[in-house]
Amino acid sequence: VTSERGLGMALEALKQLPMTDLRLHVIGAGRDASLMAALQAEPRIVMHGRVPWTELLRYYQRAHVGLALYQPLECFMYCPGENAVKILEYMAAGIPVLCSNFTGLKTFVADAGCGLVVQPDDPAAIAHQIKTLYENPALRRQLGSTGRRLFETEYNWEQHEGRLIDLYARILTA
């Protein structure tokens, strides 16, 4: 739970949305006391704290959208997508992704049809995309279904096992 992962921007976007039934569920712990206090002060945010990784899928499957609002920092900008574990977890759960509009993530998410992208440091733009998904359950289902299909056919252990083993073999023999 960090500002670098977009939680502050998500909070600001949530404040711009009038839907009283909208909830932002936050899983994880944070060290930034001011961010944690701000999140806890918003009644539409539900803080779950740390959750065992074996339970994450259960939480995701009850969600309508998965946020990956990585901020424009060098450590996130290079991300091609398929190494973004959080996005793959959302795809596995069959929920649409709303993520940062970095080139690699845009290709991986929006161009592939499993989510939308947004300028991650613009709360008004984030609010607009959340509203779009909120108001369009058919779009959410379509994006989530595409993500799930991609997870099953392309982004899973069976598809990548051989490449990883080959990589380890090359490293160990070098």
N, C-alpha and C positions, 0 to 999 in steps of 0.2 A: 504494500500500500504506500505508494510514493507519488509525488508530484510528477516525477519523470515518466511515470506510466500513465499520466493523464487524469488522476483522480481529482485534482483541483479543478481542472477544466470540466470534467463530468459534473462536479458539484455545481459549478457556475451555470452550466447548461441546464441542469435540473431546475435550478431556481427560476429560469426563464420560461419553463413549461407550466401551463396552468392545470394539467391533468392531476387531480388529487389522488387518483388510484395508481399512479405511476410510482414504482419503487426501484431504487438502485440498490442491489445487493452487493456488498463488498466482502470478498473472502480474502483473508490474510491479515497479517499484523503489520504495523508501521512504527517507525521510530520518530517521525516528525510529529512532535506533540501538537503543534498548531494545526497541521492538516488533520490529524486524528480528531481533535476537538471540533474543528469545523464540520467534518463528516458526521460526527456524533450529534451535533447540534441540529442537523437537518432531519426533520421527522420522516421524510420520505426515503431516507437511507437506512438500510438494515445492515448492521455490522455483524458478521458471522465469526470473525477472528480466524485463527488457523483451523483448517479442515484437513483431515487425513486425505492424501491424494486418492485413496481408494473410494472416497465419498464424493469427489468432485463431480463426476458424471451425473450423480443423482441431483446435485444442485443445478448443474447446467441444463439438464433436461426439463427442469421446471421454469427455466428462463425463456424470455421471448427474443432477446438479443444479447450477444456477447460483445463487450467493448474492449478494444485494444488501441487505446488512444495514446500510443507512444509519442512523447514529445520530440520536437526536432533537435535532437542531440546526435552527435556523431555515432554514438554507440547503437542507435536505432536506425539511422538513416540508410545504412548499407543493407539492411535486412531484406533478403529476397523473398521472404514469406514462408517457404517450406521449413525454415528453421525456427519459426515463431511458434513455440509449443502451445501458448495460449490459444492462438488461432486454430491450430490443429485440434485442440480439445473442443473448441466450439463446433468445428466441423463434425467431429465425431459424435457430438451430442445432437446434431441436426438443427442447430440454431444459427440464424444469420449473424454475420460479423459486421460491426461498425468499427473501422480502423483508420489509422492515419493514412493520409494520401501520399505516402512515400512511393517512389517508383516501383520498387519490388513488391510492396504490399498491395499496391493498386493492381498490378498484374496478377498477383496470387489470389486476391479476394474479389475485386470488382470485375476485372476482365474475365475471370473464371465463373462469375455468376453466383458466388456464395455470400456476397455482402456488399456493403457500400463503403465508400471512403469519404473522409472529411479532413479539412484543415484542423489538425489536432490542438492548436493553440487559439482557436476561435470558438468561444462558448456559444455564440449565436448560430454559427454554422453547425455545431454539434447538436444543439437543440433542434434545429431544423431537420436534420437527418433522423434524430430520434423520433420527432413528430411524424415524419414520413413513414417510418417503420411502425409506429404506434397505430397510425390510421389505416394501415394497409396489411391486414393479417394474411391476405393471399400472397402478397409480396414476401412477407416474412417466411411463409411456408415454402414458397418456391426457392428462395435463397438458401434456407436451411436444408431443404431436400437436396439441392445441388451440392452443398458443402458435404453432406453425409455421403452422397454418391462418390464424390471425389475422394473422400477419406477411405471409403471401402475399396475403390479401384486403383488409386494412385498413391495416397499418402498413408501408408500403413507399414508395419514391420515386414510383412511378407514381400512387399515390393522393393524394400530398401535393404533388406538383410544382406544380400550378396554384395552390394556396393560397400556397405560398412565393413564386412569381413575382408573384402579385397583391400580396402584402405588400411585396415590394421595390418594385413599381411605385408603391404608395401612399406609401411612405417617400420615394422619389426625387422624387415630384411635390409633396410637402408643403413 
